[in-house]
Amino acid sequence: MTRDLITIALGLGVGCWFIALLKLARTAGARHAQHPAARPGSFRPVVEGTVWRPCHDTACGHMTTRWLPGPDGTYRCERAAGHRGAVHLTRTTTEEGRDA
């Protein structure tokens, strides 16, 4: 019985030390590794009359997106092609994107 407890205790101790050494080697290597320089983002020109509004569609994740002006004076989300067909949950009847 005592031998079993000693074996278990030694196994746990060796295992813990092994995990600690692996963790140390991993973090030490990560600290000294050089990261590549960040690439600049790609910028697109903004269409005249573009506004930022929340898009209440799951394709846009309910986040604020660019809304582009239409020829009839309404605004449409720039990602409207990715929405579920002709369904768009945000009303576009006024300039503010909501009913008056």
Secondary structure by P-SEA (a helix, b strand, c coil): caaaaaaaaaaaaaaaaaaaaaaaaaaaaaaacccccccbbbbbbbccbbbbbbbccccccccbbbbbbccccbbbbccccccccccccccccccccccc
